[in-house]
Amino acid sequence: MTNSDLLQYCMNKPGAEQTVHSDWKATQIKVADVMYAMVHDVEQRPAVSLKASPDLADLLRAQHQDVFPSAHLNKAHWSTLYLDGSLPDSQIYYLVDASYQQALSLLPEQVRQQYVR
């Protein structure tokens, strides 16, 4: 999977908006100003940082060498995944969906309803 593939998937979510964080050379994907993905390169490899529960983050890190705490984000909740590593694309897409759902859950109900299909 490439950064471009992942960006396209992320941007198909209702309300998705992208901004560039120039200091980190990363593209942030947000819904209603709540970030749910950050697409960037890590050690010259395509990667994405996604939010997950601390328990899921710990489990993923223990099971996959291509998942590790995010450098610039809350390490308890945010993990970075290499897109060209051992994780199947289907699992990466699932984790993007879960991160998006977590972002939606942080929004007020009235705002959240605008993005529910």
FIKOLZA-1660 file (N, C-alpha, C; in steps of 0.1 Angstrom, whole numbers, plus 5000, padded with zeros to 4 digits):
% residues 117
   i   px   py   pz ch aa at
   1 5009 4988 5000  A  M  N
   1 5000 5000 5000  A  M CA
   1 5009 5012 5000  A  M  C
   2 5004 5023 4993  A  T  N
   2 5012 5035 4992  A  T CA
   2 5005 5046 5001  A  T  C
   3 5012 5057 5003  A  N  N
   3 5006 5068 5010  A  N CA
   3 4994 5073 5002  A  N  C
   4 4995 5074 4989  A  S  N
   4 4984 5078 4980  A  S CA
   4 4972 5069 4981  A  S  C
   5 4974 5056 4982  A  D  N
   5 4963 5047 4984  A  D CA
   5 4955 5050 4997  A  D  C
   6 4963 5052 5007  A  L  N
   6 4957 5054 5020  A  L CA
   6 4950 5067 5021  A  L  C
   7 4956 5078 5015  A  L  N
   7 4950 5091 5015  A  L CA
   7 4937 5090 5008  A  L  C
   8 4936 5083 4997  A  Q  N
   8 4924 5082 4990  A  Q CA
   8 4913 5075 4998  A  Q  C
   9 4917 5065 5005  A  Y  N
   9 4907 5058 5014  A  Y CA
   9 4902 5067 5025  A  Y  C
  10 4912 5074 5031  A  C  N
  10 4908 5083 5042  A  C CA
  10 4899 5094 5038  A  C  C
  11 4902 5100 5026  A  M  N
  11 4894 5111 5021  A  M CA
  11 4880 5107 5016  A  M  C
  12 4877 5094 5015  A  N  N
  12 4864 5089 5012  A  N CA
  12 4854 5089 5023  A  N  C
  13 4859 5092 5035  A  K  N
  13 4851 5092 5047  A  K CA
  13 4843 5105 5047  A  K  C
  14 4830 5104 5052  A  P  N
  14 4822 5116 5053  A  P CA
  14 4829 5127 5061  A  P  C
  15 4829 5139 5056  A  G  N
  15 4835 5150 5063  A  G CA
  15 4850 5151 5064  A  G  C
  16 4857 5142 5057  A  A  N
  16 4872 5142 5057  A  A CA
  16 4877 5154 5051  A  A  C
  17 4887 5160 5058  A  E  N
  17 4894 5172 5053  A  E CA
  17 4909 5169 5055  A  E  C
  18 4918 5174 5046  A  Q  N
  18 4932 5172 5048  A  Q CA
  18 4939 5185 5050  A  Q  C
  19 4949 5185 5058  A  T  N
  19 4958 5197 5060  A  T CA
  19 4972 5191 5060  A  T  C
  20 4982 5200 5058  A  V  N
  20 4996 5196 5058  A  V CA
  20 5002 5202 5070  A  V  C
  21 5009 5194 5078  A  H  N
  21 5017 5198 5089  A  H CA
  21 5031 5199 5084  A  H  C
  22 5035 5211 5081  A  S  N
  22 5048 5213 5074  A  S CA
  22 5060 5209 5083  A  S  C
  23 5059 5211 5096  A  D  N
  23 5070 5208 5105  A  D CA
  23 5073 5193 5105  A  D  C
  24 5062 5185 5104  A  W  N
  24 5064 5170 5104  A  W CA
  24 5064 5164 5090  A  W  C
  25 5062 5172 5080  A  K  N
  25 5061 5168 5066  A  K CA
  25 5051 5156 5066  A  K  C
  26 5039 5160 5070  A  A  N
  26 5028 5150 5071  A  A CA
  26 5015 5156 5067  A  A  C
  27 5006 5147 5062  A  T  N
  27 4993 5151 5058  A  T CA
  27 4983 5146 5069  A  T  C
  28 4976 5155 5075  A  Q  N
  28 4967 5152 5086  A  Q CA
  28 4953 5151 5080  A  Q  C
  29 4946 5140 5084  A  I  N
  29 4932 5139 5079  A  I CA
  29 4923 5140 5091  A  I  C
  30 4913 5149 5090  A  K  N
  30 4905 5153 5101  A  K CA
  30 4890 5152 5097  A  K  C
  31 4882 5150 5107  A  V  N
  31 4867 5152 5106  A  V CA
  31 4863 5162 5116  A  V  C
  32 4857 5173 5112  A  A  N
  32 4853 5184 5120  A  A CA
  32 4864 5188 5130  A  A  C
  33 4876 5190 5125  A  D  N
  33 4888 5194 5132  A  D CA
  33 4894 5184 5142  A  D  C
  34 4889 5171 5141  A  V  N
  34 4895 5161 5150  A  V CA
  34 4903 5151 5141  A  V  C
  35 4915 5150 5143  A  M  N
  35 4924 5142 5135  A  M CA
  35 4922 5127 5137  A  M  C
  36 4921 5120 5127  A  Y  N
  36 4920 5105 5128  A  Y CA
  36 4931 5098 5120  A  Y  C
  37 4939 5105 5112  A  A  N
  37 4950 5098 5105  A  A CA
  37 4960 5109 5102  A  A  C
  38 4973 5104 5102  A  M  N
  38 4984 5113 5097  A  M CA
  38 4992 5104 5088  A  M  C
  39 4993 5108 5076  A  V  N
  39 5000 5101 5066  A  V CA
  39 5013 5107 5063  A  V  C
  40 5024 5100 5064  A  H  N
  40 5038 5105 5063  A  H CA
  40 5047 5094 5060  A  H  C
  41 5060 5098 5058  A  D  N
  41 5071 5088 5057  A  D CA
  41 5078 5087 5070  A  D  C
  42 5082 5075 5074  A  V  N
  42 5091 5073 5085  A  V CA
  42 5102 5065 5081  A  V  C
  43 5114 5070 5083  A  E  N
  43 5126 5063 5078  A  E CA
  43 5125 5059 5063  A  E  C
  44 5120 5069 5056  A  Q  N
  44 5118 5067 5041  A  Q CA
  44 5109 5056 5037  A  Q  C
  45 5100 5053 5046  A  R  N
  45 5090 5042 5043  A  R CA
  45 5076 5049 5044  A  R  C
  46 5066 5045 5036  A  P  N
  46 5053 5050 5038  A  P CA
  46 5046 5046 5051  A  P  C
  47 5040 5055 5058  A  A  N
  47 5034 5052 5071  A  A CA
  47 5022 5060 5074  A  A  C
  48 5014 5055 5083  A  V  N
  48 5002 5062 5088  A  V CA
  48 5002 5061 5103  A  V  C
  49 4998 5072 5110  A  S  N
  49 4996 5072 5124  A  S CA
  49 4981 5072 5126  A  S  C
  50 4976 5063 5135  A  L  N
  50 4962 5062 5137  A  L CA
  50 4959 5061 5152  A  L  C
  51 4947 5065 5156  A  K  N
  51 4943 5065 5170  A  K CA
  51 4936 5052 5173  A  K  C
  52 4939 5046 5185  A  A  N
  52 4933 5034 5189  A  A CA
  52 4932 5034 5204  A  A  C
  53 4924 5025 5210  A  S  N
  53 4924 5024 5225  A  S CA
  53 4938 5020 5229  A  S  C
  54 4942 5024 5242  A  P  N
  54 4955 5019 5246  A  P CA
  54 4957 5004 5246  A  P  C
  55 4946 4997 5249  A  D  N
  55 4947 4982 5249  A  D CA
  55 4950 4977 5235  A  D  C
  56 4943 4982 5225  A  L  N
  56 4945 4978 5211  A  L CA
  56 4959 4982 5206  A  L  C
  57 4963 4994 5210  A  A  N
  57 4976 4999 5206  A  A CA
  57 4987 4989 5211  A  A  C
  58 4986 4986 5224  A  D  N
  58 4996 4977 5230  A  D CA
  58 4995 4963 5223  A  D  C
  59 4984 4958 5220  A  L  N
  59 4983 4945 5214  A  L CA
  59 4989 4945 5200  A  L  C
  60 4986 4956 5192  A  L  N
  60 4992 4957 5179  A  L CA
  60 5007 4958 5179  A  L  C
  61 5012 4966 5188  A  R  N
  61 5026 4967 5189  A  R CA
  61 5033 4954 5193  A  R  C
  62 5027 4946 5202  A  A  N
  62 5032 4934 5206  A  A CA
  62 5032 4923 5195  A  A  C
  63 5022 4924 5186  A  Q  N
  63 5021 4914 5176  A  Q CA
  63 5028 4917 5163  A  Q  C
  64 5030 4930 5160  A  H  N
  64 5036 4934 5147  A  H CA
  64 5048 4943 5149  A  H  C
  65 5059 4940 5143  A  Q  N
  65 5071 4948 5144  A  Q CA
  65 5069 4961 5136  A  Q  C
  66 5059 4961 5127  A  D  N
  66 5057 4973 5118  A  D CA
  66 5047 4983 5125  A  D  C
  67 5044 4981 5137  A  V  N
  67 5035 4990 5145  A  V CA
  67 5043 4995 5157  A  V  C
  68 5043 5008 5159  A  F  N
  68 5051 5013 5170  A  F CA
  68 5045 5027 5175  A  F  C
  69 5048 5031 5187  A  P  N
  69 5043 5044 5192  A  P CA
  69 5046 5056 5183  A  P  C
  70 5037 5064 5181  A  S  N
  70 5039 5076 5172  A  S CA
  70 5048 5086 5178  A  S  C
  71 5057 5091 5171  A  A  N
  71 5067 5100 5176  A  A CA
  71 5062 5114 5181  A  A  C
  72 5053 5120 5174  A  H  N
  72 5048 5133 5177  A  H CA
  72 5034 5134 5184  A  H  C
  73 5029 5122 5187  A  L  N
  73 5015 5122 5192  A  L CA
  73 5015 5114 5205  A  L  C
  74 5004 5114 5212  A  N  N
  74 5002 5107 5225  A  N CA
  74 5004 5092 5223  A  N  C
  75 5015 5087 5228  A  K  N
  75 5019 5074 5226  A  K CA
  75 5010 5063 5231  A  K  C
  76 5002 5067 5241  A  A  N
  76 4992 5057 5246  A  A CA
  76 4981 5054 5236  A  A  C
  77 4978 5064 5228  A  H  N
  77 4966 5063 5219  A  H CA
  77 4970 5062 5204  A  H  C
  78 4981 5067 5201  A  W  N
  78 4985 5068 5186  A  W CA
  78 4996 5059 5183  A  W  C
  79 4994 5051 5173  A  S  N
  79 5004 5042 5168  A  S CA
  79 5007 5045 5153  A  S  C
  80 5020 5043 5149  A  T  N
  80 5023 5044 5135  A  T CA
  80 5025 5030 5129  A  T  C
  81 5020 5029 5117  A  L  N
  81 5021 5016 5110  A  L CA
  81 5028 5018 5097  A  L  C
  82 5037 5010 5094  A  Y  N
  82 5043 5010 5080  A  Y CA
  82 5033 5004 5071  A  Y  C
  83 5031 5011 5059  A  L  N
  83 5022 5007 5049  A  L CA
  83 5028 4996 5040  A  L  C
  84 5041 4995 5040  A  D  N
  84 5047 4985 5031  A  D CA
  84 5053 4973 5039  A  D  C
  85 5047 4971 5051  A  G  N
  85 5052 4961 5060  A  G CA
  85 5044 4948 5060  A  G  C
  86 5043 4942 5072  A  S  N
  86 5037 4929 5073  A  S CA
  86 5022 4929 5075  A  S  C
  87 5016 4941 5079  A  L  N
  87 5002 4942 5081  A  L CA
  87 4994 4941 5068  A  L  C
  88 4984 4933 5067  A  P  N
  88 4976 4932 5055  A  P CA
  88 4969 4945 5053  A  P  C
  89 4966 4948 5040  A  D  N
  89 4959 4961 5037  A  D CA
  89 4945 4961 5044  A  D  C
  90 4939 4949 5045  A  S  N
  90 4925 4949 5051  A  S CA
  90 4926 4953 5066  A  S  C
  91 4937 4949 5073  A  Q  N
  91 4938 4953 5087  A  Q CA
  91 4941 4968 5088  A  Q  C
  92 4949 4973 5079  A  I  N
  92 4951 4988 5079  A  I CA
  92 4939 4995 5077  A  I  C
  93 4930 4991 5067  A  Y  N
  93 4918 4998 5065  A  Y CA
  93 4908 4997 5077  A  Y  C
  94 4908 4985 5083  A  Y  N
  94 4900 4983 5095  A  Y CA
  94 4905 4993 5106  A  Y  C
  95 4918 4995 5108  A  L  N
  95 4923 5004 5118  A  L CA
  95 4920 5019 5114  A  L  C
  96 4920 5022 5102  A  V  N
  96 4916 5036 5097  A  V CA
  96 4901 5038 5101  A  V  C
  97 4893 5028 5098  A  D  N
  97 4879 5029 5101  A  D CA
  97 4877 5031 5117  A  D  C
  98 4884 5023 5125  A  A  N
  98 4883 5024 5139  A  A CA
  98 4887 5038 5144  A  A  C
  99 4898 5043 5138  A  S  N
  99 4903 5056 5142  A  S CA
  99 4893 5067 5138  A  S  C
 100 4887 5066 5127  A  Y  N
 100 4877 5075 5122  A  Y CA
 100 4865 5075 5132  A  Y  C
 101 4861 5063 5136  A  Q  N
 101 4849 5062 5145  A  Q CA
 101 4853 5068 5159  A  Q  C
 102 4865 5067 5163  A  Q  N
 102 4869 5073 5176  A  Q CA
 102 4868 5088 5175  A  Q  C
 103 4873 5093 5163  A  A  N
 103 4872 5108 5161  A  A CA
 103 4857 5112 5161  A  A  C
 104 4849 5105 5155  A  L  N
 104 4834 5108 5155  A  L CA
 104 4829 5108 5169  A  L  C
 105 4833 5099 5177  A  S  N
 105 4828 5098 5190  A  S CA
 105 4831 5110 5199  A  S  C
 106 4841 5117 5195  A  L  N
 106 4846 5129 5203  A  L CA
 106 4837 5142 5199  A  L  C
 107 4830 5141 5189  A  L  N
 107 4822 5152 5184  A  L CA
 107 4809 5153 5191  A  L  C
 108 4803 5165 5193  A  P  N
 108 4790 5166 5199  A  P CA
 108 4780 5158 5190  A  P  C
 109 4769 5153 5196  A  E  N
 109 4760 5145 5189  A  E CA
 109 4754 5152 5176  A  E  C
 110 4751 5164 5177  A  Q  N
 110 4745 5172 5166  A  Q CA
 110 4755 5172 5154  A  Q  C
 111 4768 5174 5157  A  V  N
 111 4778 5175 5147  A  V CA
 111 4780 5161 5141  A  V  C
 112 4781 5151 5150  A  R  N
 112 4783 5137 5146  A  R CA
 112 4773 5132 5136  A  R  C
 113 4760 5136 5138  A  Q  N
 113 4749 5131 5130  A  Q CA
 113 4751 5136 5115  A  Q  C
 114 4758 5146 5113  A  Q  N
 114 4761 5151 5099  A  Q CA
 114 4769 5142 5091  A  Q  C
 115 4777 5133 5098  A  Y  N
 115 4787 5125 5091  A  Y CA
 115 4783 5110 5091  A  Y  C
 116 4772 5107 5098  A  V  N
 116 4767 5093 5098  A  V CA
 116 4760 5089 5085  A  V  C
 117 4764 5079 5079  A  R  N
 117 4757 5075 5066  A  R CA
 117 4745 5066 5069  A  R  C
% end
